[in-house]
Amino acid sequence: MSQFTHFNEQGRAHMVDIGDKKPTERTAIARSSVGVTKHIYEQITTGSIKKGDVLAVAQVAGIMAAKRTSNWIPMCHPLPLKAVDISFDWNLEHASYELVIEVFVKTKGSTGVEMEALTSASATALTVYDMCKALDKGMVIGPTYLVEKKGGKSGDYIRKENGS
């Protein structure tokens, strides 16, 4: 069991002790997406969704989710985030309408911010769905994945094109 740090000697879950780890700068980038119809794409880009500015609301939801990740994910430590930045881009290839969400999170601390970035990307995508579901409940969320992380004992990670 020792290779899995979130289990104690009895094989039970526990919160990892990070008290002796030196605080360092840590960053993470996560990505998600929401596949929508042409009609939803047009409604979002023209600001015609009745619930309001979809991307502005989703962006605030994503920032809030990053700040509250330890409330969602049981073994995450609460972290003092230094930055959360969420950007949106439309992928309109192959006659599809895909909103690509990218989240950058930064802290100076004793543990990484991968979960904060992934939680933020997920909450952002879920908020887009919520804001647009009256138009079409068939939207598809995902995939959601870590693009890169920097800092910490395990070193840097940059996702390769093939997804590993």
N, C-alpha and C positions, 0 to 999 in steps of 0.2 A: 504493500500500500504506500510505501514511502515516496514513490514517484508521483503520486497524486497529492498535491499539497493541500487540498481542501478536505482531506480525511485525516482523522487522528489515528492513534495506534490501534484503536478498536474498530477501525473502518467506518467510523461515523463522521458526518460532516462537521466541520468547524471553520471558523473564520481564521485565516492565516495571520500569524503574528508578524507584522511588518515593523515593529517598534525599533529594531536594531538596523534597519535599512536606511542608508543615507538618502535624503531627499535630492532628487535630480530632476532636470527638465524632461518631461515626457509628453509625447504627442501621439495622436492616432487620427487616421482618416478612415471613415466608413462610408459605404455607398448602399443605397437602395433605389428602388424605382417603383413607379405606379404606371401600369398600362391602362390607358383610357381610350374612349371612343373619340372620333373626330369632333363630335358635338361637344363633348366635355373639354377637349383641347381648346376649341374655339371659345367656349364660355369662360374658361380660366384666363386665356390670353387677352380677352376683351374686357375682363372684369365684370362679367354678367351673372356670376353665381349669386343667387339670392342671399346666401348666408354671409357673403362678404368676400374680401380679398383672400382667396384660397392660399396663395403662397405666403402671404404675410402671417396669416393665422397659423399655418403649418410650421413656419419658421419659429414663431414664438413657442409653439408646442414642443418643437424639437429642442430648443434651448432649455425649456423647463424640464424636459425629460432627462437631458444630460445632467442637470443640476440635482436631480432626484433619483438617479440610477440606483443608489444604495437602498432606496425604498422599494424598488421593483425586484432587484436581483439579490437574493438573501445573503450571499457571502461577499458582496462588494463592500469595500470600505467607503465611507463618505469622503469625498475629496474636495479640496478647495480649487475649483477650476479657475484658470487664468484667462481662458478664451474658449468660446464656442462660435464657430462660423458655419453657416449652412448656405449652400448655393444650389441653384436649380438650373437644369439645362434640359432642353427638349431633344430627344432622339426621334427623328421623323423618318428614319430609314424603313424601307420595305413596306411602305404604306401603313405603318403602325404609328401610334402616338404614345410615346413613353416619356414620362417625366423622370429624369434622373436626379437623384438627391445625393449630394455629397456633404459630409459633415467633418469638420476639423475641430479637434478638442485638444487643449493644452493645459498642463498643470506643472507645478513643481512639487513633487511629493515622493512618497516611498513605494508607490505602486502605480501601475499603468492606467491609461484612460481608454483602453480598447472597449470596455463594456459601456462606458459613457457615450462613445461615438456610435456604437452599434444600437444602443437604446435610443439615442437621439434620432438616428436615421429611421428606425422602426416607427417611432412616435410621429415623426414628420410624415411618413408615408400613410400611416393610419389616419392622421388628421386630414390629409388630402382625400382619402376615401370617405371619411365622415362628411366632409364638406360637399362632396359630389354625389353621394349615394342616392339622393333623390332622383338624379338623372339616369343612373345606371348602377346596379348592384354587381355587375359582372366585371368590375375593374380587377386587375391582378396586381398584387404587391409582390415585389421581390425580383430577383434574389437580393438579399441583404448580406453584405460581407465586409470584412476588414480589408482595406486597400493597403495600408501601411501603419506601422507603429515604430516609434523611435524612443530610445532611452531604456534604462532599466537593465537588470542583471541578465535577462535572456537576450539582450541585444536588439538590433533593428530587424524589422520584417518588412519586406516589400512583396506584394502579391505579384506573381508572374502572370502573364497573359493566359496561361492554361488553367489558372485558378488555384494553384497550389502555393 
